[in-house]
Amino acid sequence: MANNVYTVVSIEASKEVLKNFADKLFTPEVEEADWQRKSSMIADNLYELLYKDYPKDNLTRDWMTENVGAKWCFVHDWQVDDDIIDLTFDSAWYPPEELFHEMADWFTKRGEFEMEARSEDEAYLHVSGGYANHNGSEFICEDDGIPEYPDEDDFIDNKDQYAYDEAVENFYDKISEIKDDLILECKQDLLIYP
């Protein structure tokens, strides 16, 4: 069974562009569907928007891997506001890097925008950060230097009853810091090589 990879993509653009994007994803049919069906419908709407050759009725693992970056990927959660849209993707083994670049291309054609991606494998085998604006898009997946999740058994004899909780909090802080550093590196790459 594949490891799930969770990726949050945050998009900031003009209200008009975000509304146009949201209207294409969140159609009236989506609004009427149950949550599980909504998730698949939103992904289908997104793929149809971005890919002219999206084979909705004949989707293959090869097509998904080549065009999205993972053998499967769906929209797990979403938050839509006037000035920002957050889409949380759930994908197999890898983050949807190719999808991120396709989304950046779509927004580039519509004016100023900024887009960030933060991603983590459920086993923390890798984490990712991505950034896009009108200069292009960069995405970095990092599998070196990822700390190990704290083992509760290592804290059984610890006199500090909160030591394990603190170790877990420090772990998540480090993961967040790595993702932020990757996004910063992507931004710098776009400044140097627009």
C-alpha positions as CSV (number, residue, x, y, z in Angstrom):
1,M,0.0,0.0,0.0
2,A,1.3,3.4,-0.9
3,N,2.2,6.1,1.6
4,N,-0.1,9.0,1.5
5,V,1.4,12.4,0.9
6,Y,-0.5,15.4,2.0
7,T,0.1,18.7,0.1
8,V,-1.4,22.0,0.9
9,V,-1.3,24.5,-2.0
10,S,-2.2,28.1,-1.1
11,I,-3.0,30.4,-4.0
12,E,-3.2,34.2,-3.7
13,A,-4.4,36.2,-6.7
14,S,-7.0,38.9,-7.6
15,K,-10.5,38.2,-6.4
16,E,-11.7,37.9,-10.0
17,V,-9.2,35.3,-10.9
18,L,-9.7,33.3,-7.7
19,K,-13.5,33.4,-8.2
20,N,-13.1,32.2,-11.8
21,F,-10.9,29.3,-10.6
22,A,-13.2,28.4,-7.8
23,D,-16.3,28.5,-10.0
24,K,-14.7,26.0,-12.4
25,L,-13.8,23.6,-9.5
26,F,-16.8,24.1,-7.2
27,T,-19.7,23.7,-9.7
28,P,-23.3,23.4,-8.6
29,E,-23.1,19.6,-9.1
30,V,-20.1,19.5,-6.6
31,E,-22.1,21.5,-4.1
32,E,-24.9,18.9,-4.2
33,A,-22.7,15.9,-3.8
34,D,-21.6,14.1,-0.6
35,W,-18.1,14.8,0.7
36,Q,-16.4,11.7,-0.9
37,R,-18.0,12.4,-4.3
38,K,-17.2,16.1,-4.0
39,S,-13.5,15.3,-3.6
40,S,-13.4,13.3,-6.8
41,M,-15.5,15.8,-8.7
42,I,-13.2,18.7,-7.7
43,A,-10.2,16.8,-8.8
44,D,-11.8,15.9,-12.1
45,N,-12.8,19.6,-12.6
46,L,-9.3,20.7,-11.8
47,Y,-7.7,18.2,-14.2
48,E,-10.2,19.1,-17.0
49,L,-9.3,22.8,-16.5
50,L,-5.6,22.2,-16.6
51,Y,-5.1,19.4,-19.1
52,K,-6.5,19.4,-22.6
53,D,-5.8,15.6,-22.9
54,Y,-7.3,14.6,-19.5
55,P,-8.6,11.1,-20.0
56,K,-11.4,11.2,-17.4
57,D,-13.1,8.0,-18.5
58,N,-9.8,6.1,-19.2
59,L,-7.5,7.4,-16.5
60,T,-4.3,5.4,-16.1
61,R,-1.5,5.2,-13.6
62,D,1.0,6.3,-16.3
63,W,-1.0,9.3,-17.2
64,M,-1.4,10.4,-13.6
65,T,2.3,9.9,-12.8
66,E,3.5,11.8,-15.9
67,N,1.0,14.7,-15.7
68,V,0.2,15.0,-11.9
69,G,3.3,13.5,-10.3
70,A,1.7,10.6,-8.4
71,K,-0.2,7.5,-9.4
72,W,-3.3,8.9,-7.8
73,C,-4.2,12.2,-6.4
74,F,-7.4,13.8,-5.1
75,V,-8.5,17.0,-3.3
76,H,-8.8,16.0,0.3
77,D,-9.9,19.4,1.7
78,W,-10.4,23.0,0.6
79,Q,-10.8,26.5,1.9
80,V,-12.0,29.2,-0.4
81,D,-11.9,32.9,0.6
82,D,-12.0,36.1,-1.5
83,D,-8.2,36.5,-1.5
84,I,-6.9,33.0,-1.1
85,I,-7.7,29.4,-1.9
86,D,-6.1,26.5,0.0
87,L,-6.4,23.0,-1.6
88,T,-5.2,20.0,0.3
89,F,-4.2,17.1,-1.9
90,D,-3.8,13.5,-0.9
91,S,-1.5,11.6,-3.3
92,A,0.3,8.3,-3.5
93,W,4.1,8.1,-2.7
94,Y,4.9,11.5,-4.1
95,P,3.6,15.1,-4.0
96,P,1.7,16.3,-7.1
97,E,4.6,18.3,-8.4
98,E,3.6,18.3,-12.0
99,L,0.1,19.4,-11.0
100,F,1.6,22.3,-9.1
101,H,3.5,23.4,-12.2
102,E,0.3,23.1,-14.3
103,M,-1.6,25.2,-11.8
104,A,1.1,27.8,-11.9
105,D,0.9,27.9,-15.7
106,W,-2.9,28.5,-15.5
107,F,-2.5,31.4,-13.1
108,T,0.4,32.9,-14.9
109,K,-1.8,33.5,-17.9
110,R,-4.3,35.4,-15.7
111,G,-2.0,38.0,-14.0
112,E,-0.2,38.5,-10.8
113,F,-0.4,35.6,-8.3
114,E,1.6,33.8,-5.6
115,M,1.3,30.1,-4.9
116,E,3.0,28.0,-2.2
117,A,3.0,24.2,-1.6
118,R,3.9,22.4,1.6
119,S,4.0,18.7,1.5
120,E,4.8,15.7,3.7
121,D,4.8,12.0,3.4
122,E,2.8,10.3,6.2
123,A,5.9,8.4,7.3
124,Y,8.0,11.6,6.9
125,L,10.2,9.9,4.4
126,H,10.3,13.3,2.5
127,V,8.9,16.8,2.8
128,S,8.5,19.3,0.0
129,G,8.1,23.0,-0.6
130,G,7.1,24.8,-3.7
131,Y,6.6,28.4,-4.9
132,A,5.2,30.0,-8.0
133,N,4.5,33.4,-9.3
134,H,4.5,35.2,-12.7
135,N,8.3,34.4,-13.0
136,G,7.7,30.6,-13.0
137,S,7.4,27.7,-10.6
138,E,9.9,25.7,-8.5
139,F,9.3,22.7,-6.4
140,I,11.7,20.8,-4.2
141,C,11.2,17.4,-2.6
142,E,13.7,16.7,0.2
143,D,14.5,13.3,1.7
144,D,17.8,14.1,3.4
145,G,18.0,15.5,6.9
146,I,14.5,14.7,7.9
147,P,14.3,14.0,11.6
148,E,12.8,10.8,12.9
149,Y,9.5,10.9,14.6
150,P,10.0,10.5,18.4
151,D,9.5,7.0,19.8
152,E,7.4,7.1,22.9
153,D,9.2,4.1,24.3
154,D,12.4,6.2,24.5
155,F,10.6,8.4,27.1
156,I,9.2,5.8,29.4
157,D,11.9,6.3,32.1
158,N,12.1,10.1,31.6
159,K,11.2,11.9,34.8
160,D,9.7,14.8,32.9
161,Q,6.2,13.7,32.1
162,Y,6.0,16.2,29.2
163,A,9.3,15.2,27.6
164,Y,7.6,13.1,24.9
165,D,5.0,15.8,24.1
166,E,7.8,18.3,23.8
167,A,9.8,16.0,21.5
168,V,6.8,15.6,19.2
169,E,6.2,19.4,19.2
170,N,9.9,19.9,18.3
171,F,9.6,17.3,15.6
172,Y,6.7,19.1,13.9
173,D,8.4,22.5,14.3
174,K,11.4,21.1,12.5
175,I,9.3,19.6,9.7
176,S,7.5,23.0,9.3
177,E,10.9,24.8,9.3
178,I,12.2,22.5,6.6
179,K,9.2,23.2,4.4
180,D,9.5,26.9,4.9
181,D,13.2,26.7,4.0
182,L,12.4,24.8,0.8
183,I,9.8,27.5,-0.1
184,L,12.4,30.2,0.5
185,E,14.9,28.3,-1.7
186,C,12.3,28.1,-4.5
187,K,11.7,31.8,-4.2
188,Q,15.4,32.5,-4.4
189,D,15.7,30.2,-7.5
190,L,13.0,32.2,-9.2
191,L,14.7,35.5,-8.4
192,I,18.0,34.2,-9.8
193,Y,16.6,32.2,-12.8
194,P,13.2,33.8,-13.7
